[in-house]
Amino acid sequence: MSDTTRRAGLYVALALGVMLAYAFVYQWALATFAGESISYIMALHLVVETFTTTGYGEQTQFWDHPALFLLNIVMMLTGVVLIFLTLPLFIVPLVEETLATDPPEAVDMADHVIVCTFTPRGSALVAELDAMDRSYVVVEKDRERARELYEDGYSVVHGDPETIETLENASVGDAVALVADDTDERNASIVLAAKECASDLHVVSLIEDADVADYHTYAGADKVVSPRRLLGERLAGKATTAVASSLGDAVEIGDDFEIAEMLVHRGSPLIGTTIADSGIAEMVGANVIGAWFRGEFVSPPDPGDTIDEHTILLVSGREAQLDRLKELTLSETRRRRRGRVVVAGYGEVGETAADALSTADVPVVGVDWQEKAGVDVVGDVTDRETLEEAGVDRARSIIVALADDTTTIFTTLVVKQLAPDVEVIARANEPESVAKLYRAGAEYVLALATVSGRMLASSLLDEEVITPDAQVEVVRTEAPNLVGRSLAEADVRARTNCTVIAVERDDELLTEVGPDFVVREGDSLIVAGTDGDMNRFNELAG
């Protein structure tokens, strides 16, 4: 039963009940004040005439008492109110439902990804698939939700993803992959239905409870992903890189050539300089291919963009060059600072991060509001005394892995007041909280939905990405349309926003790639850029 039908039923019941009650009152009032006795059905007839404004002249000769006139006035006003209630409760929704476009119940597609159903993680995944120019279809059981998605421009099929019929309507036999993103129980059912339809289909199941992973594998899932554990590992990766002397988070492109991200710390000599005036290219030899400015990613950054203490540089270069640049991003205090990592919040995300840090031989102090294994300090992480007991002022970093974004933001503010030099690595549950956390002083912020969606997309499509939160692809590709032309002549950077960071030629990796570099036949270009920019590069390069 739709909401409109339910409201219509309630309205009819209300109106009928009110008229029946008024008929009884009118019958009694006429006998009491006018001494006239009429049947109940005649009284009901008059009430209906009053409510529908069709007239009741045959009864007026009995109304010689003020109470009867007052009763009729009240009945007329009640009738008008009920009539006006039909507009917002019944007529308007009925018109909207009639004019609304029904979502499709079947599609004819091929080489697409099926997403069951549409969650914040699914939204991030769909955005990535769109950027990678990969077709998809969302299977949504709720009709109203499916209609909203369809009207918003999403490719959607209305139906129950647990049923074989719905999956066949989503062209499951021609799909490249299916992602089950519902409750743990429903996801297991979706996996079984998908494998029944197409046994060789690549199926990924997302789980909330890591303990049920074996059941999903037994059901037939090719890959089982725990987004919270994934986020915990990523948070630990950020902290590990911060305390390690080497570039632990770097991505190796070739022998002795890497891409890495580097946070510019408070007190660094780079702060206050522009990208052009920083001397990174001249002094170090590294190439800045992207940057985060207060959580906003830009690739490539404008030469006039100013570096501040929250800027994260995405750079490419040889290991020695990146090591020198890392030294530049640190203050004198930061170069000497070593110590523990405080993990605030010991749920699945925090516990996973703490385990990963311990594996990397990084000392950890666990903080949570309740006592459990791994928790060293029990207390409220927004309380200054709790943070002091955990030794935040002596820590190198703090991972804030709380389930509530508002509390995470407040904790970040407290930490920055207590220990301004401590690096805050924060978990965000909602993408909208990311900017707030950066404004509060966090150095790194990872959103659960964004990380999950990015990792899923790169896994499904075998794309080479730097980090799941970077939204940058690194692609090896030939460029036949650029052969015989220099990068400046082809105007690659201006037309695509992509950066050619190296070229493989005759088994040799060329890293000194400037505007005058001429592309030759057989060259493989290593190009970095966002998903959308890579699409433009592919069109330009052929």
C-alpha positions in Angstrom: 0.0 0.0 0.0 1.4 3.4 -1.0 1.6 6.4 1.3 -1.0 8.2 -0.8 -3.5 5.3 -0.6 -2.9 5.0 3.2 -3.5 8.7 3.7 -6.7 8.6 1.6 -8.0 5.7 3.7 -7.3 7.6 6.9 -9.0 10.7 5.6 -12.1 8.9 4.5 -12.3 7.1 7.9 -11.9 10.4 9.7 -14.5 12.2 7.7 -17.0 9.4 8.1 -16.4 9.2 11.8 -16.9 13.0 12.2 -20.1 13.0 10.2 -21.6 10.1 12.2 -20.7 11.8 15.5 -22.3 15.1 14.3 -25.5 13.3 13.3 -25.9 12.0 16.8 -25.3 15.4 18.3 -27.7 17.1 15.9 -30.4 14.5 16.6 -30.0 15.1 20.3 -29.8 18.9 20.0 -33.0 19.1 17.8 -35.0 17.1 20.4 -33.6 19.0 23.4 -33.8 22.6 22.1 -36.6 22.5 19.5 -38.7 19.6 20.9 -38.6 17.9 17.4 -37.8 14.2 17.1 -36.2 13.0 13.8 -34.6 9.7 12.8 -30.8 9.2 13.0 -30.7 8.7 9.2 -32.5 12.1 8.7 -30.0 13.7 11.0 -27.1 12.1 9.1 -28.6 13.4 5.9 -28.6 17.0 7.2 -25.0 16.6 8.3 -23.9 15.4 4.9 -25.8 18.3 3.2 -24.0 20.7 5.6 -20.5 19.2 5.0 -21.0 19.1 1.2 -22.7 22.6 1.1 -25.6 21.3 -0.9 -28.3 22.9 1.3 -30.7 21.8 4.1 -33.7 24.3 3.9 -36.2 21.7 5.1 -34.8 21.9 8.7 -34.5 25.6 9.2 -38.0 26.1 10.6 -36.9 24.2 13.7 -34.0 26.4 14.4 -35.4 29.0 16.8 -32.8 28.3 19.5 -29.3 29.9 19.4 -27.7 26.5 20.3 -28.9 25.0 17.0 -27.5 27.9 15.0 -24.2 27.6 16.8 -24.1 23.8 16.2 -24.7 24.4 12.4 -22.0 27.0 12.3 -19.5 24.6 13.9 -20.6 21.9 11.4 -20.1 24.2 8.4 -16.6 25.2 9.6 -15.7 21.5 10.2 -16.9 20.6 6.7 -14.7 23.4 5.2 -11.7 22.2 7.2 -12.1 18.6 6.0 -12.5 19.8 2.4 -9.2 21.8 2.6 -7.5 18.8 4.2 -8.1 16.8 1.0 -5.7 19.0 -0.9 -2.4 18.3 1.0 -3.3 14.9 2.2 -4.9 13.3 -0.8 -5.4 15.4 -4.0 -1.9 16.9 -4.3 0.0 13.6 -3.6 -2.3 11.8 -6.0 -1.5 14.4 -8.7 2.2 14.1 -8.0 2.1 10.3 -8.1 0.2 10.5 -11.4 2.7 12.8 -12.9 5.8 11.1 -11.5 7.9 8.9 -13.7 8.0 5.3 -12.7 11.5 3.8 -12.4 12.3 1.1 -14.9 12.0 -2.6 -13.8 14.5 -3.9 -16.4 17.5 -2.6 -18.4 19.4 -4.0 -21.4 23.1 -3.4 -20.6 26.5 -5.1 -21.0 29.9 -4.9 -19.3 28.3 -3.0 -16.4 28.5 -3.1 -12.6 25.4 -3.9 -10.6 25.1 -2.1 -7.3 22.7 -3.5 -4.7 21.5 -1.2 -3.1 22.1 2.6 -2.9 24.0 3.5 0.3 26.5 6.3 0.9 29.2 3.8 0.0 27.2 2.9 -3.1 26.9 6.6 -3.9 30.7 7.0 -3.8 31.2 3.9 -5.9 28.7 5.1 -8.5 30.5 8.5 -8.6 33.8 6.7 -9.3 32.3 4.5 -11.9 30.8 7.5 -13.6 34.2 9.3 -13.6 35.8 6.2 -15.1 33.2 6.1 -17.8 32.0 2.6 -16.6 28.3 1.8 -17.0 26.4 0.7 -13.9 22.9 0.0 -12.6 21.6 0.4 -9.1 19.0 -2.2 -8.0 16.7 -0.6 -5.4 13.9 -2.4 -3.6 12.1 0.6 -2.3 9.9 2.1 -5.0 10.0 5.7 -3.8 13.8 5.6 -3.4 14.2 4.0 -6.8 12.0 6.8 -8.3 14.1 9.5 -6.6 17.3 8.0 -7.9 15.9 7.7 -11.4 14.6 11.3 -11.5 18.1 12.4 -10.2 19.7 10.8 -13.3 20.9 7.5 -11.9 20.7 4.3 -13.9 18.3 2.2 -11.7 16.1 -0.9 -11.7 13.3 -1.2 -9.3 13.1 -4.6 -7.7 14.2 -6.9 -4.9 17.9 -7.7 -5.4 17.5 -11.0 -3.5 15.4 -12.4 -6.3 16.7 -14.0 -9.5 14.0 -12.3 -11.6 15.2 -8.8 -10.6 18.9 -9.6 -11.2 18.0 -11.0 -14.6 16.1 -7.7 -15.3 19.4 -5.9 -14.4 21.2 -7.9 -17.1 23.2 -9.9 -14.6 24.4 -12.3 -17.2 26.2 -9.6 -19.1 27.6 -7.7 -16.1 31.3 -7.6 -15.2 30.7 -7.5 -11.4 28.0 -7.1 -8.7 28.4 -5.3 -5.4 26.1 -6.4 -2.5 25.8 -3.4 -0.2 22.8 -4.0 2.1 22.6 -5.6 5.6 24.8 -8.5 6.3 21.9 -11.0 6.1 20.5 -9.6 2.9 23.9 -9.4 1.3 24.4 -13.1 1.8 21.0 -13.7 0.1 22.0 -11.4 -2.8 25.3 -13.2 -3.3 23.4 -16.6 -3.5 20.9 -15.2 -6.0 23.7 -13.6 -8.2 25.7 -16.9 -8.3 22.6 -18.7 -9.2 22.1 -16.4 -12.2 25.7 -16.2 -13.3 28.2 -18.5 -11.6 31.2 -16.8 -13.1 30.2 -13.3 -12.2 32.6 -11.4 -9.9 30.7 -10.7 -6.7 31.8 -8.4 -3.9 30.0 -8.4 -0.6 30.3 -5.5 1.9 29.9 -6.5 5.6 29.4 -4.5 8.8 30.3 -7.4 11.1 33.7 -8.8 10.2 32.8 -12.1 12.0 30.4 -13.0 9.2 33.0 -12.9 6.4 33.3 -16.7 6.2 29.5 -17.0 5.7 29.6 -14.7 2.7 32.6 -16.5 1.2 30.7 -19.8 1.6 27.7 -18.2 -0.1 29.9 -17.6 -3.1 31.3 -14.0 -2.8 34.6 -13.7 -4.6 35.6 -10.8 -2.3 34.3 -9.8 1.1 35.1 -6.2 2.2 34.7 -4.8 5.6 34.6 -1.0 5.1 35.4 -0.3 8.8 38.5 -2.5 8.8 39.5 -1.0 5.5 39.3 2.5 6.9 41.2 1.4 10.1 44.0 0.1 7.9 44.1 3.4 5.9 44.2 5.5 9.1 47.0 3.4 10.4 48.8 3.8 7.1 48.7 7.5 7.5 50.1 7.3 11.0 52.7 4.8 10.1 54.0 7.1 7.3 54.1 10.0 9.8 56.3 8.2 12.3 58.5 6.3 9.9 61.7 7.7 8.5 61.0 6.3 5.1 58.1 7.0 2.7 56.0 4.1 3.7 52.9 5.2 1.7 54.8 5.8 -1.5 53.7 4.0 -4.7 56.6 2.7 -6.8 56.3 3.4 -10.5 59.7 2.1 -11.6 63.1 1.4 -10.2 63.9 4.2 -7.8 60.9 6.3 -9.0 57.9 6.8 -6.7 54.8 8.9 -6.1 54.0 9.9 -2.5 51.8 12.3 -0.5 53.5 14.6 2.1 51.9 16.8 4.7 53.4 20.2 5.2 53.8 20.5 9.0 53.6 23.6 11.1 57.1 25.3 11.1 58.1 24.0 7.7 60.1 26.5 5.6 57.6 25.8 2.8 54.7 27.4 4.6 53.7 30.8 3.1 55.4 30.1 -0.2 53.6 29.5 -3.4 54.0 26.3 -5.4 56.1 28.2 -8.0 58.3 29.9 -5.4 58.7 26.9 -3.0 61.8 25.7 -5.0 60.6 22.1 -4.8 61.4 21.5 -8.5 64.7 23.4 -8.4 66.1 22.4 -5.0 64.8 18.9 -4.8 63.9 17.8 -8.3 60.5 16.4 -7.4 57.4 17.1 -9.4 54.2 18.4 -7.7 51.3 16.7 -9.5 48.6 17.5 -7.0 47.8 19.0 -3.7 45.1 19.1 -1.0 44.3 22.6 0.3 42.2 22.3 3.4 40.7 19.0 2.1 40.1 20.3 -1.4 42.1 18.3 -3.9 43.6 20.1 -7.0 45.5 18.4 -9.8 47.6 20.0 -11.0 47.8 22.9 -8.5 48.1 26.4 -9.8 51.7 27.8 -9.5 50.3 30.7 -7.5 48.6 28.5 -4.9 50.0 29.1 -1.4 51.2 26.3 0.8 50.0 26.3 4.4 50.4 24.0 7.4 47.4 21.8 6.2 48.6 21.4 2.6 49.3 17.9 1.5 51.5 17.6 -1.6 51.2 14.8 -4.1 54.7 14.5 -5.6 56.7 12.2 -7.9 60.4 11.7 -8.0 63.3 9.4 -7.2 63.5 8.1 -3.6 66.4 10.4 -2.7 64.5 13.4 -4.0 61.4 12.5 -2.1 63.4 12.0 1.1 64.9 15.5 0.7 61.4 16.9 0.2 60.1 15.1 3.2 62.7 16.9 5.3 61.5 20.2 3.9 57.9 19.5 4.9 58.9 19.0 8.6 59.7 21.6 11.2 62.8 21.3 13.4 60.5 20.1 16.2 58.9 17.6 13.9 62.3 16.2 12.7 63.2 15.3 16.3 59.8 14.3 17.5 59.2 10.6 17.9 56.7 8.8 20.1 53.5 6.9 20.4 50.3 7.1 18.4 47.1 7.6 20.5 44.0 5.8 19.1 40.9 7.5 20.3 37.8 5.3 19.9 38.3 1.5 20.1 35.5 0.2 17.9 36.3 -1.9 14.8 37.9 1.0 13.0 40.1 2.0 16.0 41.0 -1.6 16.9 42.0 -2.4 13.3 44.2 0.8 13.2 45.8 -0.1 16.5 46.6 -3.7 15.3 48.1 -2.4 12.1 50.3 0.0 14.1 51.4 -2.6 16.5 52.4 -4.9 13.6 54.5 -2.0 12.3 56.2 -1.8 15.8 54.6 1.6 16.5 53.7 2.1 20.2 50.0 2.6 20.7 47.9 4.0 23.5 44.2 3.1 23.2 41.5 5.4 24.6 37.8 4.5 24.9 34.8 5.3 27.1 34.6 1.7 28.2 37.1 -0.8 29.4 38.0 -3.5 26.9 41.0 -5.4 25.6 43.6 -3.0 24.1 42.3 0.1 25.9 44.9 1.7 28.1 42.9 4.8 29.2 39.2 4.7 30.0 37.4 8.0 29.7 35.8 10.6 27.5 38.0 11.6 24.6 36.6 15.1 24.5 37.8 15.6 28.1 41.1 17.3 28.5 42.1 15.2 31.5 41.5 11.9 29.6 43.7 13.2 26.7 46.4 14.3 29.2 46.4 10.8 30.8 46.8 9.3 27.4 49.9 11.5 26.8 48.6 13.3 23.8 51.0 16.2 24.3 53.9 13.7 24.0 52.5 11.7 21.1 53.5 12.0 17.5 49.9 11.5 16.2 46.4 10.8 17.3 43.9 8.7 15.3 40.4 9.9 16.1 38.3 6.9 15.1 34.9 7.7 16.6 31.5 6.7 15.3 30.0 10.2 15.6 31.3 13.0 13.4 30.2 15.8 15.8 32.2 14.2 18.6 35.2 13.7 16.3 35.1 17.4 15.4 35.0 18.5 19.0 37.8 16.1 20.0 40.0 17.5 17.2 39.4 21.0 18.6 40.3 19.9 22.1 43.5 18.1 20.9 44.7 21.1 18.9 44.2 23.3 22.0 46.0 20.9 24.2 48.8 19.8 21.9 49.0 22.0 18.7 52.0 20.0 17.3 50.3 16.6 17.4 49.2 15.3 14.0 45.4 14.6 14.0 44.3 11.8 11.7 40.5 11.7 11.7 37.7 9.3 10.6 34.7 10.9 9.0 31.5 9.0 8.6 29.8 11.5 6.3 31.6 13.2 3.4 30.0 16.6 4.5 32.1 16.4 7.7 35.5 16.4 6.0 35.7 20.1 5.4 34.7 20.8 9.1 37.4 18.5 10.4 40.1 20.2 8.3 38.9 23.6 9.6 39.0 22.2 13.1 42.7 21.4 12.6 43.0 17.8 11.4 45.9 17.0 9.2 44.4 14.0 7.5 40.7 13.1 7.2 39.4 9.9 5.6 35.7 9.5 4.9 34.3 6.0 5.3 32.1 6.1 2.3 34.7 7.7 0.0 37.5 5.3 0.9 35.2 2.3 0.5 33.8 3.5 -2.8 37.2 4.4 -4.2 38.7 1.0 -3.2 35.8 -0.9 -4.6 36.0 1.0 -7.9 39.7 0.4 -8.3 39.4 -3.2 -7.3 36.5 -3.9 -9.7 38.1 -2.2 -12.7 41.7 -3.0 -12.0 42.7 0.6 -12.1 46.1 1.6 -10.6 45.4 4.3 -8.0 47.7 6.0 -5.5 45.5 5.9 -2.4 41.8 5.4 -2.1 41.2 8.9 -0.8 43.3 10.6 -3.5 41.0 10.2 -6.5 44.1 10.1 -8.7 44.9 7.5 -11.3 48.4 6.6 -12.5 48.1 5.0 -15.9 50.6 3.5 -18.3 49.4 4.2 -21.8 50.6 4.7 -25.3 49.6 8.0 -27.0 49.6 7.5 -30.8 48.1 11.0 -31.4 51.1 12.6 -29.6 53.8 10.9 -31.5 56.3 13.4 -33.0 54.9 16.3 -30.9 56.3 17.8 -27.7 54.1 17.9 -24.6 54.1 21.7 -24.9 53.1 21.6 -28.5 50.2 19.2 -27.7 49.3 21.4 -24.7 48.7 18.3 -22.6 48.6 20.0 -19.2 46.3 22.8 -20.2 43.9 20.7 -22.2 43.6 17.7 -19.8 44.9 18.8 -16.4 47.0 15.6 -16.4 50.7 15.3 -15.7 53.1 13.1 -17.7 55.4 12.1 -14.8 57.6 9.6 -16.7 58.0 7.8 -20.0 59.1 4.2 -20.6 61.3 4.0 -23.7 63.2 0.9 -24.8 63.1 -0.7 -21.3 64.3 2.6 -19.8 62.3 4.8 -17.4 62.8 8.5 -18.4 61.9 10.8 -15.5 63.2 14.1 -16.7 60.0 14.9 -18.7 59.6 18.6 -19.4 57.4 20.6 -21.7 59.9 20.1 -24.6 59.9 16.3 -24.3 58.9 14.8 -27.7 56.9 11.6 -27.7 58.2 8.8 -30.0 56.7 5.7 -31.5 56.5 2.9 -28.9 56.7 5.2 -25.9 54.6 4.3 -22.9 53.6 7.4 -21.0 53.0 7.3 -17.3 50.3 9.8 -16.6 48.7 11.0 -13.4 45.4 12.8 -13.1 41.9 12.6 -11.6 39.4 10.2 -13.1 37.7 12.9 -15.2 41.0 14.4 -16.4 42.2 10.9 -17.4 39.1 10.6 -19.7 40.1 13.9 -21.4 43.7 12.7 -21.8 42.6 9.5 -23.4 40.5 11.4 -25.9 43.5 13.7 -26.7 46.1 10.9 -26.9 44.0 8.5 -28.9 
